[in-house]
Amino acid sequence: MKEWYTIGELAEKTGIAEPTLRRYITKFHPYFTSKGGNRAKKYNATAIPLLVRIKALYDAGYETAGLADIIRREFPVIIHDNKDSETKESQSAPVLATTEDVAELKKVLTEVNQKLAKQEEFNALLIQKLENQNRFIKEALENPAPLFLEKKTDEEDAAKPVKELKKGFWSRLFK
């Protein structure tokens, strides 16, 4: 079940004065979900982080126009259906991401980028080693080692008498 708070309860929870809360709610009304009449109006629990963020931005020196841009990016706008009566509970869109979520995402992205950079360095080193191996193989095929050639010719020479031995008896006799 959703929690709903009066202006007084919101003031206690956020530490913001009631007149200031009313001013924030009036200026940024599309971001708040409420139910009830004017005197008994209650606001959804999602209002607490929004109010705290608005106060923090004002305290940081932002003006209303700049603050509205930041709030627009960080919190969803609540669209009220005119068919609902004032006593019915308005449905709010879920918060997509808070500033903490964004900070956590930035941290994770930074870690991923660092790992990606290390992987790219490793890949470059691996490609360089493969290119060196390919170059060595090509050179070895184009210019065979002299010792290898000598050994091969020695083996060929040693194989010749064997071929002669394999000739038949009569062909060796009548040479």
C-alpha positions in Angstrom: 0.0 0.0 0.0 1.3 3.5 -0.9 2.1 6.0 1.8 0.5 9.4 1.7 1.6 12.4 3.6 0.1 15.8 4.5 2.1 19.0 4.1 2.9 18.9 7.8 4.2 15.3 7.6 6.2 16.2 4.6 7.7 19.1 6.5 8.7 16.8 9.3 10.2 14.2 7.0 12.2 16.6 4.8 13.1 19.3 7.3 11.7 22.0 5.0 9.2 24.6 6.3 5.6 24.2 5.3 5.3 27.5 3.3 8.4 26.5 1.4 6.9 23.1 0.6 3.8 24.7 -0.7 5.8 27.0 -2.9 7.8 24.0 -4.3 4.7 22.0 -4.9 3.0 25.0 -6.7 6.0 25.6 -8.9 6.6 22.0 -9.7 3.1 20.6 -9.5 3.4 18.2 -12.5 5.9 16.1 -10.5 3.7 15.5 -7.5 0.9 12.9 -7.1 -1.8 13.9 -4.7 -5.2 12.8 -3.4 -8.0 14.5 -1.4 -9.4 18.0 -1.4 -7.6 21.3 -0.9 -7.5 21.1 2.9 -7.1 17.4 3.3 -4.7 17.0 0.3 -2.1 14.3 0.8 1.0 13.6 -1.3 2.6 10.4 -2.3 5.8 9.2 -0.7 7.6 9.9 -4.0 7.3 13.6 -3.1 10.0 13.3 -0.4 13.1 12.7 -2.6 11.8 15.3 -5.1 11.3 18.0 -2.4 14.8 17.2 -0.9 16.4 17.5 -4.3 14.6 20.8 -5.1 15.8 22.2 -1.8 19.4 21.0 -2.4 19.4 22.6 -5.9 18.1 25.9 -4.5 20.7 25.8 -1.7 23.3 25.2 -4.4 22.4 28.5 -6.0 20.3 27.3 -8.9 17.4 29.6 -10.1 14.0 28.2 -10.9 14.6 27.9 -14.7 17.8 26.0 -14.3 16.4 23.9 -11.5 13.4 23.0 -13.6 15.7 21.6 -16.4 17.5 19.4 -13.8 14.3 18.2 -12.2 12.8 17.4 -15.7 15.7 15.1 -16.4 15.8 13.4 -13.0 12.1 12.9 -12.2 9.1 11.8 -14.2 6.2 14.2 -14.9 2.9 12.9 -13.4 0.0 13.1 -15.9 -3.4 13.4 -14.1 -6.5 12.0 -15.8 -9.3 14.5 -15.5 -11.8 11.6 -15.3 -10.6 10.7 -11.8 -12.4 12.4 -9.0 -10.4 14.3 -6.4 -10.9 11.6 -3.8 -9.5 8.8 -6.0 -5.8 8.1 -5.8 -3.8 9.4 -8.8 -1.4 7.0 -10.3 2.2 8.1 -10.6 4.9 7.0 -13.0 7.7 5.1 -11.4 10.9 7.0 -10.8 13.2 6.0 -13.6 16.5 6.9 -12.0 17.6 9.0 -9.0 20.8 10.9 -8.6 22.2 8.0 -6.6 21.3 5.7 -9.5 23.0 8.0 -12.0 26.1 8.2 -9.8 26.2 4.4 -9.5 25.8 4.1 -13.3 28.6 6.6 -13.9 30.9 4.6 -11.6 30.1 1.3 -13.3 30.6 2.9 -16.8 34.0 4.3 -15.6 35.0 0.8 -14.5 33.8 -0.7 -17.8 35.7 1.9 -19.8 38.9 1.1 -17.8 38.5 -2.6 -18.4 37.8 -1.9 -22.0 41.0 0.2 -22.3 43.0 -2.7 -20.7 41.5 -5.2 -23.1 42.3 -2.9 -26.1 45.9 -2.7 -24.9 46.1 -6.5 -24.6 44.5 -7.0 -28.0 47.0 -4.6 -29.6 49.9 -6.5 -28.0 48.4 -9.8 -29.2 48.0 -8.6 -32.7 51.6 -7.3 -32.7 52.9 -10.7 -31.6 50.8 -12.5 -34.3 52.2 -10.2 -36.9 55.8 -10.9 -35.7 55.1 -14.6 -35.9 53.7 -14.3 -39.4 56.7 -12.3 -40.5 59.0 -14.9 -39.0 57.2 -17.7 -40.8 57.3 -15.9 -44.1 61.0 -15.2 -43.8 61.7 -18.8 -42.9 59.8 -20.0 -45.9 61.4 -17.6 -48.3 65.0 -18.0 -46.9 65.4 -21.5 -45.5 68.2 -21.8 -43.0 71.6 -22.9 -44.5 72.1 -25.7 -41.9 68.7 -27.1 -42.8 69.6 -27.2 -46.5 73.0 -28.9 -45.7 71.2 -31.5 -43.6 68.6 -32.1 -46.3 71.3 -32.6 -49.0 73.2 -34.9 -46.7 70.1 -37.0 -46.3 69.5 -37.0 -50.0 73.0 -38.2 -50.6 72.7 -40.9 -48.0 69.4 -42.0 -49.6 71.0 -42.6 -53.0 73.0 -45.7 -52.2 69.9 -47.1 -50.6 68.1 -46.7 -53.9 71.0 -48.5 -55.7 70.7 -51.3 -53.2 67.1 -51.7 -53.9 67.9 -52.4 -57.6 67.6 -56.0 -58.6 70.4 -58.5 -58.4 70.9 -58.8 -62.1 70.8 -55.0 -62.7 73.6 -54.6 -60.2 75.6 -57.4 -61.7 75.4 -56.1 -65.3 76.1 -52.5 -64.7 
